[in-house]
Amino acid sequence: MSAYVRAVRLVNFRNYAGATALLSPGLNVIVGENAQGKTNLLEALAFVVAGSSPRTPNDSEVVRWGESFVRVEARIADGEHERRVAVGYAPGSKKRLTVDGAPVESLARYAAGAVGVRAVTFFPDDIRVVKGAPADRRTFLDALLSSLRPAYARAVAEYSKAIQQRNQLLRRIRDGLSSKRTLATWDRKVVELGLELLAGRAAAAGPLDEHFGAAMSALYGPQKASVSYSHSATPEDYAEALREAHGADIERGTTSVGPHRDDLRILLNGIDLTTYGSQGQQRLATLALKFAARDYIRNATGQDPVLLFDDVMSELDERRRDYLARCFLESTQAVISTTNLRYFEPGVLRRARILSISGGSISQTTKSSVDNSR
């Protein structure tokens, strides 16, 4: 069996002063009214597995109001072994990442499997991956690849910095403060890092397309669904395209060519879902992308990632709920939040661990009380 999270402890995380959740392999269902902490518990699980939140880039936002630090600890079951991991953060200080008490200095290494398990998350706002800007789709793709290779994560960060510095230089040249000749150095740096990103994305595009098509077929129907990578410049033409854009880039003060301008095209029967898809189609496509990410990680590592899905059942019909429930039961571990246990069949709930959330307090609901609540 792949690794899974056996227990998680939250200290000063969002609305939790202190709480512990015990989890099982297979399906775990978190139930509670809105604004009680279900989403925050899922976020905390992602936080301790990946070292950062999938909901915000600002770590200080997860610190409980009025407190000075946050800490999330987890026990990871991996066969006969158990690994203890923790993420601690105090605003103004460096984040502390530990595995079995030993510090992990690199967030990229921690996020790329140092804890022994990876996670695929779904939050309702993730629909922006399909309906939002190209940057949202690039972030999805880069986060997936970064979870597998620390070197890719470092290249993403270094490329972003190089683009910012090149843009600053472009504006200085435009304002007569620097010479155009100085662009050559930053062109080489940007191309070197950009080609690393393009190589990683190109290698992922084909498998993702295959996994996405299969997931959409199960979730939506037999219509042809696809994901393809859209270049602003191909790897072969990248350096030349960057040089040819010098004049326009200087005038605008921004770099117009490179992987930071690329996109994923998400199609259903040849129709671009970003532009023309309905809300329902976009939501199903987002779910399909998440399952494609799961399958990509599974094939790359031989291990199932943990699925952390927030309020995924509420807008689906019965057929799709049943399909997802089967997927979750067959997963190494899935932690799913809901406001209503009736979204799950009784037979599904009898095979699941049920956690009840109220006001930042976590309790386990017995199977008999689950059955009686229905």
Summary of the structure (lengths in Angstrom):
residues: 374
radius of gyration: 22.2
end to end distance: 32.2
largest distance: 76.0
contacts: 1226
relative contact order: 0.17
helix: 49%
strand: 23%
